[in-house]
Amino acid sequence: MDSRTWAVVLAAAVLRLSLSSLFPVLHSVLGQHVEVTTSMTSFKQLKEGLHLYEIGISPYDGGVYHQAPIFLLLFKFLGKFGSTAPNSLVINGLYIFADVLTSYFLCAISKSPSLANTDQLASWVIASIYLFNPLVITTNITRSTAVLSNAAMIGSIAYACYNRNLLSAMFLALASHMNIYTVYLVPPFLLLWTSRKGSGMASGAMYLLLYVALSAGLAAIGYFMTGSMQYLSATYGSLLFFEDLTPNMGLWWYFFMEMFDFFRPLFTYIFHLYSLIYVLPITFRLHNYPLIAITCIVGITTLSKSYPELGDLGVYVSLLTLSRFIFANVRYILVATLVIIHALVLAPSFYHLWIYLGSGNANFFYAITLVYTIGLTIIVTDTLRATLVIEFTGGKDPSKAVVQT
Amino acid sequence: MILLLPKIHILAVCVLCHVSNCAAASSSSYSEHLDLTPLPRNNLLASFNFEVYSDPAAENGFRNDGQLFWAHYGLFPRSVGQIVQSTHTHELHLRFTQGWWDAEEWGLLPHNGKYAGGSGVEVWAWIAGESDTQAENRWYELVNGLSGLFCASLNFVDSTRTTPNPISFRPDSNMRSSFLSYPGSGENNTASSDLHLYHGSLPRETVCTENLTPFLKLLPCKGRAGISSLLDGHRIFDSKWQSMALDFVPICDPDSGCRLHMTQKVDVVLDVQRSLQRQHSPIPHPPPTEELQCDRSKPYHSESICFPLPSPEVVDWKLSDIFGLKIKSSCLVDQTCENEASSSSVCTHITPAWRLSREDGTVVSSTPSNACFSLHDSNEFDLFFSTANSTSVSQNDQPPVYIQRSMTGRGQQNGGIQTIIYNPSMTDSVSLIYLESLPWYMKPYIHTMVATLSSADSAPPASPSTSLEQEVIKRTLYRPFLERVRGTYLELKLEVPPESRLTLSYDFDKTLLYLAEYPPDANRGFDVPPGILTVLTKGADGNISYTYALRTSSLLLSLPTPDFSMPYNVIILTSTVMALAFGTVYNILVRRFVYEDDLGEHTPLLQRIKQRIRARFVKQKTPAGSNKSGKVKERTDAEDRGRDKKT
């Protein structure tokens, strides 16, 4: 990383540190916003789980804590160095480190040999697009654990770009342990390894083996920590059966709230299938562009997962910046950006109208989540189309119009 | 140290002693008892007490499986007896309570709170079972049976409203007694380890006359004679506070064996003025000027300006004014007993300022202010109360502790609970057990619990410290909620120093429910069961006894609500957005790309649409077809063919 990037990183770290120390109330204010943090990543619930774990009650024997056991281990360990209050030095350090690490990985991806022949933004631009993204900063201030799982996810992508089999598998296992939706990235990763010249299949199989072994290892850590496999149902099970209906920016909560009891299992199945169904087609269709395939899957997961949060959008946007060359062919980026800004502005106000003032009802917020989803859909489909157009034209003669038949 | 047995109890105990002596000869026995205590501000506490014993078990049979089995209930109500027996219940406590007990004005709860429930319906029972599941299933059987018997929604006591094994309750009976043993079981009785305690409450349940009627039906005279004839739903439920209790306890002693004992109690605080007004003018209207009682100490008092006194001091009323009925004869069921007098009696607890007289005008001398009347003839019974100073009431003891619970925060996303426990004693600290069972849709954060202690003179609360929490909270029992399975269970053992106020507070999150889980009036809110505070007293022999119990008021929790008219709209709109995303992605992924130039002659989209519309329009207008329209059609056909070829 060059000096400019270092300056950006330093500025971002100072910004985060000063935000949390000068405005300590920010954490609790933003932490109340359902758009920013969900029950799968909430820091308050993590603290509750940690408290229960420390007083000897299994945090997974109840509906309080839905996050991975590794967080308990991590925060208990950090507790030895100081207070784990949201604005304490230790927690500040951890979250700033995680964000800086993510931006470092992003820069590394842009410099990777596989992207060497593509037009890339300067490192400091990529870093600042991530580090100064208001969505990312907000997520960081709320101390959502998605910051950590996203860092792991980007790390696995970065190491994959540098052919580091073990490290990539390790980060992917960690990321999917923290956030199960990261499992969707396994097919594009396998494609990445098997498409390598030489020992294609072997390295793919090796990668899968490593990933499964490391995941099992993490699961075993969870088992030894809590003494039972109960944590599986409390973490992945609650995500699977969607029992916590706290509103978020996704499509699930209002749908399942209003859904008739009889059809609920059917639609739970359909919704999971819906988020899963894109993975393989996109992987195969974009086999020439694994990074874009990963980006698209991350984007679609952001709109179809059960507990999405705005931090996911921040990561998706940063991943998009790594594929600069497709931006010549996108068509609706302005529309989509405006739609998303519209949703981001109105979501908190409509939520406030519904929950605090009582002058609006749930439909207001629901409508905004629909708008947000449509905005995301436009971005995902537009980038997907732009990539395929480039694949078709071979990147030359962009003046010639291309249509799909 | 704090608690003196109230006078009510001493008398009741005497009645009991007598009954048991007397009943030794007879098979089953019954006694009833009414205590009348005027309270400040012209309120009257009426405590009805009915006790019934079954035939001793020795006279009954045993079932093949060895379970105790009563063939002859005697005066004991068979309906309750059978439910209790079939569900292997060893002890049952049922409470129907409504209103609010003003502890600061009225002092100690009747019977030290032992028979007072939280608002709504409360039930707890010790049930025998070989496993948790078996006992739990029996518990649901029991509450369903009771639900039918008492016309209460007790069948809604499911796992989410059940608290298993709280330490706030102790059995009244000696569970290790011979009740559980049967011939051939030997001395080694481990049955008590198989007893499971379950506690359930329905704070929202409105207690009303449909619960009172079955309650009275259990009595031998079924509310038609004796003091129970006073229990008219119209008067009992038009009260400031009322509590109906039914307790089923097996009593065992080595001499006479085991008997079933059932206590039914109705405690009610009636507003005397309100009842009297109801008597002479059922429709409320302002009293005439000459009847107004004014506060003459006010400087502005004059002929035309009157500041009404809070309650009149000169009062004169009779029992039948308050209850609308006279006591109809006595419910003398225990004919074999020689001294029937104590089995049916009315007692008053008044100060010398009161004058008590019978219907025939005989004035009853009231020394030492407790006059008892036995009902042993078939005449109607009435009692006249009059006083020149209604504020003079027998001094009720101060409760050992006051409690107040409230909700903090705003909005429907999250909030907090604040409980203030005040120990008024100057010298003694008080040890307590505080039980809170919260519904699962309230998600508390136990790590946010803060205990602060402040002295009584409303000094600012000391900053919370862990040492303080350790000092005050002796023990924490906690079980987190599980969505739709069980609620939060929190039980704290506390020690409140003298003359200080303990404030406990914690945060919680509110959650959304499925559409069908909301009650019809969802915006009214959801009731949170009352917290239960039990005062512990260490006796001289080192045994800890539970001496006083009180409940907080129930809380109203408002949850965010969805739009109840939207299911189809939401399903359609969400599905549309999902289909939009899926359709677009699918389209992009599967369709082939071509250069637009390769498509041949290109007509701009707008122009094509125009052409098509025009073609259709013209065709319809002139069905025979003009030259011009035919051309257009031909052209579009040719265009379609061309496109087909290319694809």
Interface residues (C-beta under 8 A of the other chain):
Chain A: Q32 V34 K44 Q45 K47 E48 L50 H51 L52 I55 I57 P59 D61 G62 G63 V64 S238 E243 D244 L245 T246 P247 L251 W253 Y254 F255 F256 M257 E258 M259 F260 D261 R264 Y274 I277 Y278 P281 I282 R285 I300 L303 S304 W354 I355 Y356 N361 A362 N363 Y366 L370 T373 I374 T377 V380 T381 L384 R385 L388 V389 F392 K400 A401 V402 V403 Q404 T405
Chain B: R410 G411 Q412 Q413 N414 W440 K443 Y445 I446 H447 T476 Y478 R479 P480 F481 L482 E483 R484 D509 T511 L512 L513 Y514 L515 A516 P560 T561 P562 D563 M566 P567 V570 I571 L573 T574 V577 M578 L580 A581 F582 T584 V585 Y586 N587 I588 L589 R591 R592 F593 V594 Y595 E596 D597 L599 K646 T647
